[in-house]
Amino acid sequence: MLEPGATYDTLTDKTIFINQGLDDKGRVNGLEQPDTLRLVVGRQYRLRLIDIAPDFRVFVTLTDAAGPLRWRALAKDGADLPLLQRTMQTARVPMGPGETADFTYTPDAPGSLVLDVSTQVGPWTIRIPVRVEPNN
């Protein structure tokens, strides 16, 4: 959910749909190999993760070369979290069919990241390249 009076901004609001094709392979935003997600240093992003795959429990993890990063939880299943639950946490979330989760993330350095989407058991993993550009 967006804060009252806020509008969806395609520059900073990133929606990630997780689904599966008829071949049981995973898809992110309809693609087996999604385009690079581009971010800018110092800009706060809202990541809305939506698992619409009917048969798979998935894990979504935002990583750099050293491992999982940290993000702030904002909402779960369309409802804003209470302030005490809007905490910084390891950027890894398990999701089941029909679940949504919103996080904020602010990159602090240019470089390459990966948004990893994988099933709990078995057949697929999708790695979305994330490119963080300097703030010019």
Summary of the structure (lengths in Angstrom):
residues: 136
radius of gyration: 14.5
end to end distance: 30.0
largest distance: 43.3
contacts: 367
relative contact order: 0.28
helix: 2%
strand: 53%
